[in-house]
Amino acid sequence: MKFTHFLAAAFLLSATAGQAQNAAPKPLSPAKNTNTTARPKLIVGMVVDQMRWDYLYRYAGRYGAGGFKRLLQDGFSCENTLINYTPTITACGHTCVYTGSVPAIHGIIGNTWYSPELGRTMYCAEDTTVTTVGSSSAAGKMSPRNMLVTTIGDELKLSNNFQSKVIGVAIKDRGAILPAGHSANAAFWYDAGTGNWVSSTYYMNELPVWAQEFNQQKFPQQYLSKPWTTLYPVSTYTLSTADEKPYEGKYKNATNTSFPHNLSEIANTAISASPYGNTMTLEFAKKAMEAYGLGKGPVTDLLAISLSSPDYVGHQFGPNSIEAEDTYLRLDQDLAAFFTYLDAKVGKGQYLFFITADHGVAHVPGFMAENKLPGGAWDDKAAVASLNDQVAAKFGVKNVVKGADNYQFWLNHDAIEQAGKSEADIRQFMIRELLKSPAIAKAFSIDNLMGTTLPEPMRTMLSNGFNTKRSGDIQVVLTPGYIDGGNVGTTHGLWYPYDAHIPLVWMGWGVRPGKTNRTVGMTDITPTLAALLHIQMPSGNVGQVIQEITH
């Protein structure tokens, strides 16, 4: 019976096929783009340079309704977002946010790193084949060519045959260039030497008229024509230390670290290290939005903004300073105004916004000592000098360390070989000497990373940060609370939570209010964007989709 049914079905299919072949062919209708997948008009990604996660809540009682509070009320917060690689440094963070990748793959292993091929330290965005657009300085000899993978902006443009427009804006060149990606329409950054916003011939041959007009208004002088004073009476800044501290940095020509800060004579350089740098950046971003018609076309556009000023302020004064608090109180007002602008220009609910950070920051060592907390400072330059002297005395190899950066040392392999010495013996000697310092918790040969006893997540973070062709030979891990620096100001770069725990809040198109305490990685931002946009994730992506956002 089954065989009979099979034959009958076969005969029926054959007859139907024959009728179809004999029927007159129908003319083909013109090809149409039938892709009706819902997408936002605009994605606005904002990286606040050096924003610790706790800043969302530390100053919450002083924030207004329209800035950070609106984000937390109307948005979805990934409360336990962690950087999943080291070093936790600006260029790495900006790249990882927009690639979903890690330094081991995308190649941006720091702001700078030693290049054995060039015999010198190289900068993450340097490009000698291009020139500056917008000034006569070398500030524009930059491009994304050192980044080895695509970004979410690149993939967005690839998804619709490059109809989407992608723009990057930041005071720091690396904060604009690396997030915008290889195929960006433009990236703009600030040249402190001239006070102009500039770009590179990688993107354009002439600065647009609207950007020239912006530069002609000389905003640094406008913003800093009056001293930087606190937004509220200084006595109300009870969440911060006293105004005058010996471990805070001074502005050029200043005699103290206290408010008010008179910066008018150094406005072009000081604007970056003041809260008005954020204001200026957002004003420039608005002009770029209007000039390029972002959010006005038939496809999704992307605006990548980095707010660099909190990093400059944080490095100089530290996270417990009145300057840091005032910077975030003023940023809160800037965000409220920016959200109002986006609501009006793009439409509330028509844009997808996310805010995150490229890294956090450690407390100032002097502040730690003042409060009987563990910590201190380590000087990598002094360590290099000491190691070179000791290896020369014991092994007869001079200048054994050719470069030091990102808590790594690059060895002079040629000198070791020519001296006929054992590199393994020299490495072990150097590691023993390094470990004598209380500032160093761990030191090991990077090629023995997987054979070294390390706890998680340190091992994975170090592995994710190790690029075979660009990283050094010996890795050091500083003791918790220690920084690579001096007694004034602070820095970041380690795997510890104060450097690695960052905010991540989504708001706008398709986002339901809420939060999760589930651990999320910085590299999860980009695959989540790709899932929301229904496009391919970038070429080096290792992140996972944040399901709570896409449901």
C-alpha positions in Angstrom: 0.0 0.0 0.0 2.7 2.4 0.9 4.6 1.7 -2.4 1.3 2.3 -4.4 0.8 5.6 -2.6 4.4 6.5 -3.4 3.9 5.8 -7.2 0.7 7.8 -7.3 2.4 10.8 -5.7 5.3 10.5 -8.1 3.0 10.5 -11.2 1.1 13.5 -9.8 4.3 15.5 -9.3 5.5 14.6 -12.8 2.3 15.7 -14.4 2.3 18.9 -12.4 5.9 19.6 -13.5 5.0 19.0 -17.1 2.1 21.4 -17.0 4.4 24.0 -15.4 6.9 23.6 -18.2 4.3 24.0 -20.9 2.7 27.1 -19.3 3.7 30.5 -20.7 6.4 32.1 -18.5 5.3 35.1 -16.5 7.3 38.3 -16.8 9.6 39.0 -13.8 8.6 42.0 -11.7 11.2 44.6 -11.0 13.5 43.9 -8.1 12.4 45.6 -4.9 14.0 46.0 -1.5 11.5 44.1 0.6 13.6 44.3 3.8 11.1 45.7 6.3 12.9 44.6 9.4 12.3 47.2 12.1 15.4 49.2 13.1 16.1 52.4 14.9 16.8 55.5 12.9 20.0 56.2 14.8 22.3 54.5 17.2 24.2 56.8 19.6 27.0 55.1 21.4 28.6 57.1 24.2 31.8 56.1 26.0 32.6 58.2 29.0 36.3 58.0 29.4 37.3 56.7 32.9 33.7 56.5 34.2 33.6 54.1 37.1 30.4 52.1 37.5 29.7 53.6 41.0 29.5 57.1 39.6 25.9 56.2 38.4 24.9 56.0 42.1 27.6 57.9 44.1 26.2 61.3 43.1 22.6 60.1 42.4 21.2 62.4 45.1 22.6 65.4 43.2 21.6 64.4 39.7 18.7 66.1 37.9 15.7 64.2 36.4 16.8 64.3 32.8 20.3 62.9 32.7 21.6 59.8 34.6 18.3 59.5 36.4 16.4 59.3 33.1 18.8 56.7 31.9 18.3 54.5 35.0 14.5 55.1 35.0 13.7 54.7 31.3 16.6 52.5 30.3 18.0 49.0 31.0 21.1 48.8 33.2 23.6 46.0 33.0 24.9 46.5 36.5 27.7 44.0 36.5 29.5 44.9 33.3 33.1 44.0 33.4 36.1 44.5 31.1 37.2 41.0 30.1 40.9 41.6 29.1 43.9 43.6 30.3 45.3 46.2 30.1 42.2 48.3 30.9 43.4 51.2 28.8 41.6 53.8 26.7 42.5 52.6 23.1 41.7 49.0 24.0 38.4 49.9 25.6 37.1 52.0 22.7 38.1 49.3 20.3 36.5 46.4 22.3 33.2 48.3 22.8 32.7 48.6 19.0 34.3 45.4 17.8 33.1 42.9 20.4 36.7 41.7 20.2 39.8 41.7 22.5 43.4 42.9 22.1 44.6 39.4 21.3 42.5 39.6 18.1 42.0 43.2 17.2 45.6 44.2 17.8 45.1 47.4 19.8 47.0 46.3 22.9 47.4 49.7 24.4 47.4 53.4 23.7 51.1 52.7 22.7 53.3 49.7 22.6 56.9 48.9 21.7 57.4 47.8 18.1 60.5 45.6 17.6 60.1 46.0 13.8 60.2 49.8 14.1 62.6 49.9 17.0 60.5 52.4 18.8 57.2 52.9 20.6 54.3 53.3 18.3 50.9 54.9 18.8 47.6 53.0 18.4 46.2 55.3 15.6 49.4 56.6 14.0 49.5 56.6 10.2 52.4 58.3 8.4 50.6 57.9 5.0 47.9 60.6 5.9 48.0 64.2 6.9 46.0 66.6 9.1 42.8 68.2 7.8 41.9 71.4 9.7 45.2 72.5 11.0 48.9 72.6 10.0 49.9 70.4 12.9 50.6 66.6 13.0 47.5 65.9 15.1 45.7 64.5 12.1 48.3 61.9 11.0 46.0 59.2 12.3 43.7 56.5 11.0 42.2 53.1 12.1 44.6 51.0 10.0 46.4 49.5 13.0 43.0 47.9 14.1 42.9 44.4 12.6 39.1 43.8 12.6 35.8 45.4 11.6 33.6 47.4 13.9 29.8 47.4 14.3 29.8 50.6 12.1 31.6 48.7 9.4 29.2 45.9 9.5 26.2 48.2 9.5 27.5 49.8 6.3 28.2 46.4 4.8 24.7 45.3 5.6 23.1 47.9 3.2 25.8 48.5 0.6 27.3 51.4 2.6 24.1 53.5 2.7 24.4 54.0 6.5 26.4 56.9 7.7 28.9 56.5 10.6 30.6 59.3 12.4 33.0 59.4 15.3 33.6 62.4 17.6 35.9 62.8 20.6 38.5 65.1 22.0 41.0 62.2 21.9 41.8 61.0 18.4 41.7 57.4 19.4 38.3 57.9 21.0 36.9 59.0 17.7 38.8 56.9 15.2 38.7 53.4 16.6 35.0 53.4 17.4 34.0 54.8 14.0 35.8 52.0 12.2 37.5 51.6 8.9 34.7 52.6 6.6 33.4 55.6 8.6 32.2 58.6 6.7 34.3 60.7 9.1 36.0 61.0 12.4 36.8 64.3 14.2 38.9 65.0 17.2 40.4 68.0 19.0 43.9 69.5 18.3 44.9 71.2 21.6 47.8 72.9 19.9 45.6 75.0 17.6 42.2 74.9 19.4 40.6 73.4 16.3 38.6 70.2 15.7 40.4 68.3 13.0 40.3 65.1 10.9 42.6 63.2 8.5 43.0 62.7 4.8 42.0 59.1 5.5 38.5 60.5 5.6 38.5 63.8 3.6 40.7 66.3 1.9 39.2 69.4 3.4 37.5 70.2 6.7 33.7 70.7 6.1 32.5 74.3 6.2 30.3 73.6 9.2 33.4 72.4 11.2 35.4 75.4 10.1 32.6 77.6 11.3 32.6 75.7 14.6 36.3 76.3 15.0 36.0 80.0 14.3 33.7 80.4 17.3 36.7 79.5 19.6 34.7 77.6 22.1 37.6 76.9 24.5 38.1 80.6 25.0 34.3 81.1 25.4 33.9 78.3 28.0 37.0 79.3 30.0 36.8 83.0 29.8 35.6 82.8 33.4 37.2 80.6 36.1 35.9 77.0 36.6 33.9 77.2 39.8 31.8 74.5 41.4 28.2 74.2 40.2 27.0 74.4 43.8 28.5 75.8 46.9 31.8 74.0 47.5 30.8 73.2 51.1 28.0 70.9 49.7 30.5 68.6 48.1 30.6 66.2 51.1 31.0 63.1 48.9 34.5 64.3 48.1 37.8 65.0 49.9 38.9 68.5 50.9 39.5 70.9 48.0 43.3 71.2 48.6 45.3 68.0 48.6 49.0 67.5 48.0 48.4 64.4 45.9 46.2 66.3 43.4 47.8 67.7 40.2 48.0 71.4 39.4 47.1 73.1 36.2 50.0 74.8 34.4 51.1 77.9 36.2 48.7 77.2 39.1 50.0 77.5 42.7 47.3 75.3 44.3 44.8 72.6 43.4 41.7 74.4 44.8 38.7 76.1 43.2 38.3 78.4 41.4 40.5 77.3 38.5 41.5 80.2 36.3 42.2 78.6 32.9 41.7 81.4 30.4 45.4 81.8 29.5 45.7 78.1 28.7 42.2 77.6 27.3 43.1 75.5 24.3 44.9 72.9 26.3 42.9 73.1 29.6 39.5 72.6 27.9 40.2 68.9 27.7 40.8 68.7 31.5 37.7 70.5 32.5 34.0 69.6 32.4 33.5 72.1 29.5 35.3 69.6 27.3 32.2 67.4 27.5 30.0 70.3 26.6 32.1 71.3 23.6 32.2 67.7 22.4 28.5 67.3 22.5 27.9 70.6 20.7 30.3 69.5 18.0 28.5 66.1 17.8 25.2 67.9 17.3 26.6 69.9 14.4 28.0 66.7 12.9 24.5 65.0 13.2 22.9 67.9 11.4 25.5 68.1 8.7 25.4 64.5 7.8 21.7 64.1 8.3 22.1 61.3 10.8 18.8 59.6 11.6 17.1 61.2 8.7 17.5 58.5 6.0 15.9 55.2 5.2 18.6 53.2 7.0 20.1 53.2 10.4 23.0 55.6 11.1 25.6 55.5 13.9 27.1 58.3 15.9 30.0 57.2 18.2 30.8 59.8 20.9 33.6 59.6 23.4 33.7 62.1 26.3 37.4 62.4 27.0 37.4 65.1 29.7 36.5 62.9 32.7 39.7 60.9 32.1 41.9 64.0 32.1 40.2 65.4 35.2 40.4 61.9 36.9 44.1 61.4 36.2 44.9 64.9 37.5 42.7 65.0 40.6 41.6 61.5 41.3 38.1 59.9 41.7 37.5 61.3 45.2 38.1 65.0 44.3 35.7 67.8 44.2 36.8 68.3 40.6 35.6 64.8 39.7 32.3 65.2 41.4 31.6 68.6 39.8 32.6 67.1 36.4 29.9 64.5 36.7 27.3 66.9 38.0 27.9 69.1 35.0 27.9 66.0 32.7 24.5 65.1 34.1 23.2 68.4 32.9 24.9 68.0 29.5 23.3 64.6 29.1 19.8 65.9 29.9 20.2 68.6 27.3 21.6 66.1 24.8 18.7 63.7 25.3 16.2 66.6 24.8 18.0 67.4 21.6 17.8 63.8 20.3 14.1 63.6 21.2 13.5 66.7 19.1 15.7 65.9 16.2 15.3 62.1 15.8 12.2 61.4 17.9 11.8 59.9 21.3 11.9 56.1 20.9 13.3 56.4 17.4 17.0 56.2 18.5 18.9 53.6 20.4 21.3 55.0 23.0 23.9 53.3 25.1 26.4 54.6 27.6 29.5 52.8 28.9 33.1 53.5 29.7 36.5 52.4 28.3 37.8 51.7 31.8 37.5 52.8 35.5 40.3 54.2 37.6 42.2 53.5 40.8 42.2 55.7 43.9 45.2 58.0 44.3 47.9 56.3 46.4 48.1 59.4 48.7 44.4 59.2 49.3 44.8 55.4 50.1 47.6 56.1 52.6 45.7 59.0 54.1 42.8 56.6 54.9 45.0 53.6 55.9 44.1 51.6 52.8 46.5 49.4 51.0 48.2 50.7 47.9 51.1 52.6 46.5 53.0 53.6 43.3 55.4 51.7 41.0 57.6 53.4 38.4 58.1 51.2 35.3 60.9 53.5 34.0 62.9 53.0 37.2 62.2 49.3 37.0 63.6 49.2 33.4 66.8 51.1 34.5 67.3 48.8 37.4 66.8 45.6 35.4 69.2 46.9 32.6 71.9 47.6 35.2 71.5 44.3 37.0 71.4 42.1 33.8 74.5 44.0 32.4 76.4 43.3 35.7 75.4 39.6 35.9 75.2 38.5 32.3 77.1 41.2 30.4 74.1 42.0 28.2 73.5 45.8 27.9 70.1 47.4 27.5 68.3 44.0 27.8 64.9 45.8 28.0 64.2 47.6 24.7 60.7 48.7 25.6 58.2 48.8 28.5 54.5 49.6 28.2 51.2 48.2 29.3 52.8 46.4 32.3 55.0 44.4 29.9 58.7 44.4 29.0 60.2 43.7 25.5 63.6 42.1 25.5 66.6 42.7 23.3 66.8 39.2 21.8 69.6 40.1 19.4 71.8 41.3 22.2 71.2 38.2 24.3 72.0 36.0 21.3 75.1 37.9 20.4 76.4 37.6 24.0 75.8 33.9 23.9 73.7 33.9 27.0 70.6 31.9 27.9 67.5 33.9 27.4 65.6 31.6 29.8 68.1 32.3 32.5 67.9 36.0 32.0 64.1 36.0 32.1 64.1 34.0 35.3 66.6 36.4 36.9 64.5 39.4 35.9 61.3 37.9 37.2 63.0 37.1 40.6 64.2 40.7 40.8 60.8 42.1 39.9 59.0 40.0 42.5 61.2 41.6 45.2 59.1 44.8 44.9 55.9 44.9 47.1 54.2 46.7 44.2 54.4 43.5 42.0 52.1 40.6 42.8 53.0 38.5 39.8 55.7 38.4 37.1 56.1 35.8 34.4 57.2 35.1 30.9 54.2 35.7 28.7 54.9 32.7 26.6 54.3 30.7 29.8 51.0 32.3 30.5 49.0 29.1 30.4 51.6 27.3 32.6 51.6 30.0 35.3 49.4 29.6 38.3 46.8 32.4 38.0 43.3 32.7 39.4 40.3 33.5 37.2 39.4 35.9 35.8 43.0 37.1 35.8 44.2 34.3 33.5 41.5 34.8 30.9 41.9 38.6 31.0 45.6 38.4 30.5 45.2 35.8 27.7 42.6 38.1 26.0 45.1 40.9 26.1 48.0 39.0 24.7 48.6 39.6 21.0 51.3 37.2 19.6 52.8 39.7 17.2 52.6 42.9 19.3 52.8 42.0 23.0 56.0 41.9 25.1 58.0 39.1 26.7 57.5 39.6 30.4 54.2 40.5 32.1 53.9 42.1 35.5 50.7 42.3 37.6 50.7 45.0 40.2 49.5 44.4 43.7 45.9 45.6 44.4 45.8 49.4 45.0 49.1 50.1 43.3 49.4 52.2 40.2 52.1 52.7 37.6 52.9 56.3 38.3 54.0 58.8 40.9 52.6 60.4 44.1 50.4 62.9 42.3 47.2 61.9 40.5 46.2 58.4 39.5 45.8 56.0 36.6 44.3 52.7 35.5 45.2 49.6 33.5 44.8 46.5 35.8 42.3 43.7 36.0 40.9 44.7 39.4 37.3 45.8 39.7 38.1 49.5 40.2 39.6 49.5 36.7 37.4 46.9 35.1 33.8 47.5 36.5 32.1 49.9 34.1 28.6 51.2 33.5 26.4 50.0 30.7 22.9 51.4 30.3 20.7 51.2 27.2 17.8 53.5 26.5 15.4 54.2 23.6 14.3 52.1 20.7 13.2 48.7 21.7 14.5 49.0 25.3 12.3 48.0 28.2 13.2 49.6 31.6 14.9 47.3 34.0 18.3 46.0 35.1 20.3 42.8 35.5 23.0 41.9 37.9 24.2 39.1 35.7 27.8 39.4 34.7 28.1 41.0 31.3 31.3 41.6 29.3 32.4 44.8 27.6 32.6 42.7 24.4 28.9 41.8 24.7 27.8 45.3 23.6 28.6 44.9 19.9 26.9 41.4 19.3 23.9 42.8 21.1 23.8 45.7 18.6 24.2 43.3 15.8 21.3 41.1 17.0 19.0 44.2 17.4 19.9 45.4 13.9 19.8 41.9 12.3 23.2 42.3 10.8 26.5 40.3 11.0 28.7 40.8 14.0 32.2 42.2 13.4 35.0 40.0 12.1 36.8 39.5 15.5 33.8 39.3 17.8 34.1 37.1 20.8 31.2 38.5 22.8 27.7 37.1 23.5 24.3 38.7 23.0 22.8 40.3 26.1 19.5 38.4 25.9 17.7 40.8 28.3 18.0 43.6 25.8 16.9 41.7 22.7 13.8 40.1 24.2 
